[in-house]
Amino acid sequence: MSVTDATCVNNSPNASAQVVVSQANRSMRYPTVTAQPNQPLQLTARTIGVNDTYNWNPIVGLNNSLLKDPIFKYDKQTQYTIDINSANGCKATDTLLVLMGVQTPGAIFSDLYVPKAWSPNRDGHNDRLFPLTVNIRKIMYFRIFNRWGQLMFETNIIGHGWDGTFKGQPQVSDVYTWTVEAIGEDDKYYKRSGNSILLR
């Protein structure tokens, strides 16, 4: 009998070698989890050994498909398979189903959006630039600046917007910067900024 390893060869009739057989890793289905649409939820895979590597499929809805504990943020039911490779070369493929939760009737969800453009031509449509609000309790401020950083307009009144004039003079068609700070009826805090185009 001949026994060979990385360093030597033993041709002795009584040569022996120790063989370690690792137990195969069985695949498993995780308990189903329920997430709210577009609300972050941390998922987690099991640990098999030391230095496991992970690959979640599909990658949609995850912040990083190669993590053991990725963050799920999506609005559709998704079933994931998780390939887990252990340091000994064994592989398991687990499964996790993420369901979409049903929003509680009467639950309050706030949001805030500022249009990308407005046209103050006094036709009664889109004449003023202001935040479009959904269940917003309070606006601390809504400010609009020109490209040189000069304050053109400011308000803290919901629904009150800028008509494109400054000191009685119509301002030119251009890109203007806005900032807004607000609090929703659900106590969600908003501090956002962006650009909108004045069209004439």
C-alpha positions in Angstrom: 0.0 0.0 0.0 1.2 3.5 -0.8 0.1 6.5 1.2 0.9 9.9 -0.2 0.3 13.4 1.3 1.6 16.8 0.5 5.1 16.2 2.0 6.0 12.5 1.6 5.2 9.1 0.3 5.0 6.0 2.6 5.3 2.6 0.8 5.2 0.5 4.0 2.7 -2.4 4.0 1.4 -1.1 7.3 1.0 2.5 6.1 -2.3 4.2 7.0 -4.0 7.5 6.5 -6.7 9.2 8.4 -9.7 10.3 6.4 -12.2 12.8 7.9 -15.6 12.8 6.3 -17.7 15.9 7.0 -21.4 15.4 7.4 -23.4 16.9 4.5 -25.2 20.1 5.3 -28.9 19.6 4.7 -30.9 22.4 3.1 -33.8 23.8 5.0 -36.8 26.1 4.7 -36.8 29.0 7.1 -40.0 30.2 8.8 -41.9 32.6 6.6 -41.5 36.3 7.5 -43.8 39.2 6.9 -42.6 42.7 5.8 -44.4 46.0 5.3 -44.1 47.4 1.8 -40.9 49.4 1.3 -40.1 49.3 5.0 -36.7 47.9 5.9 -36.5 44.5 7.5 -33.4 42.5 8.4 -33.4 39.0 7.1 -31.0 36.4 8.4 -29.5 33.1 7.3 -28.1 30.3 9.5 -24.5 29.8 10.4 -23.1 26.4 9.4 -19.4 26.7 10.3 -16.5 29.2 10.3 -16.1 31.7 7.5 -19.3 30.7 5.7 -20.1 32.6 2.5 -23.6 33.5 1.4 -25.4 34.2 -1.9 -29.1 35.3 -1.9 -31.1 34.9 -5.0 -32.8 36.8 -6.5 -30.9 40.0 -5.5 -34.0 42.2 -5.9 -35.1 44.0 -2.7 -31.8 43.4 -0.8 -29.2 45.9 0.1 -26.4 43.2 -0.4 -27.1 39.7 -1.6 -23.7 38.4 -0.3 -24.4 39.1 3.4 -25.6 36.7 6.0 -28.1 39.3 7.3 -29.2 41.6 4.4 -31.8 44.3 4.7 -35.0 43.7 2.8 -36.9 46.7 1.4 -39.3 46.0 -1.4 -43.1 46.0 -2.1 -43.6 42.5 -3.5 -43.7 39.0 -2.1 -40.4 37.3 -2.8 -39.0 33.9 -2.2 -35.2 33.7 -1.8 -32.8 30.8 -2.0 -29.6 31.2 0.0 -26.5 29.3 -1.1 -24.3 28.8 2.0 -20.8 27.5 1.4 -18.8 26.4 4.4 -15.1 26.4 4.8 -14.9 22.6 4.4 -16.3 22.9 0.9 -19.8 21.7 1.7 -22.8 23.6 0.4 -26.4 24.0 1.5 -29.2 25.9 -0.3 -31.9 27.2 2.1 -35.2 28.9 1.3 -36.9 31.9 2.8 -40.3 33.4 1.8 -41.1 37.0 2.5 -44.7 37.9 2.5 -46.2 41.4 2.2 -48.1 42.6 5.3 -51.6 44.1 5.1 -51.7 47.7 6.3 -53.9 48.1 9.4 -57.1 50.0 8.5 -57.0 53.5 9.7 -53.2 53.5 10.0 -51.6 56.9 9.2 -48.8 57.1 6.7 -47.3 60.5 5.8 -45.3 61.6 2.8 -44.1 64.8 1.1 -43.3 65.6 -2.5 -42.2 68.8 -4.3 -42.9 69.0 -8.1 -39.9 69.1 -10.5 -41.3 72.1 -12.3 -44.1 74.7 -12.2 -45.4 77.4 -14.6 -46.7 80.6 -12.9 -48.7 81.9 -15.9 -51.9 82.5 -14.0 -53.9 79.9 -15.8 -54.9 78.3 -12.6 -52.8 75.2 -13.1 -49.5 74.6 -11.4 -49.0 78.4 -10.8 -47.2 78.0 -7.4 -44.4 75.8 -6.2 -45.1 74.2 -2.8 -44.8 70.8 -1.1 -47.6 68.3 -1.9 -48.3 66.7 1.4 -50.0 63.5 2.7 -50.8 63.5 6.4 -48.2 66.2 7.2 -48.9 67.8 10.5 -46.5 70.8 10.4 -44.1 72.4 8.0 -41.3 74.2 9.8 -40.1 75.9 6.7 -40.2 75.7 2.9 -37.5 77.8 1.3 -36.6 78.5 -2.4 -33.3 79.9 -3.5 -32.0 81.1 -6.9 -28.8 79.7 -8.5 -26.7 82.3 -6.6 -28.1 81.2 -3.2 -30.4 84.2 -2.7 -33.6 83.4 -0.8 -36.6 84.0 -3.1 -39.4 82.7 -0.9 -40.1 81.2 2.5 -43.2 79.9 4.2 -44.4 77.5 7.0 -48.0 77.3 5.8 -49.1 74.1 4.2 -50.4 74.7 0.7 -48.8 78.2 0.4 -46.3 78.4 -2.5 -44.2 80.7 -4.6 -45.7 82.3 -7.6 -42.3 83.0 -9.2 -42.1 86.7 -8.3 -39.5 88.5 -6.1 -40.2 92.0 -4.8 -43.0 92.3 -7.3 -40.8 91.3 -10.3 -41.4 88.0 -12.2 -38.2 85.9 -12.1 -36.6 84.3 -15.1 -37.0 80.7 -16.2 -34.3 78.8 -14.4 -33.6 76.0 -12.0 -34.3 76.9 -8.4 -33.2 75.1 -5.2 -35.7 74.3 -2.4 -35.4 72.9 1.1 -38.2 71.8 3.4 -38.5 70.5 7.0 -41.7 68.9 8.2 -43.3 66.5 10.6 -46.0 63.9 9.6 -49.1 62.9 11.5 -47.3 59.6 12.1 -44.4 61.6 13.7 -42.1 60.9 10.8 -39.5 63.7 10.4 -38.7 65.1 6.9 -35.8 67.2 5.9 -35.4 67.3 2.1 -33.9 69.4 -0.6 -34.0 69.4 -4.4 -34.4 71.4 -7.6 -37.4 72.6 -9.5 -37.6 74.4 -12.9 -39.6 77.6 -13.3 -41.2 77.5 -16.8 -42.6 80.5 -18.6 
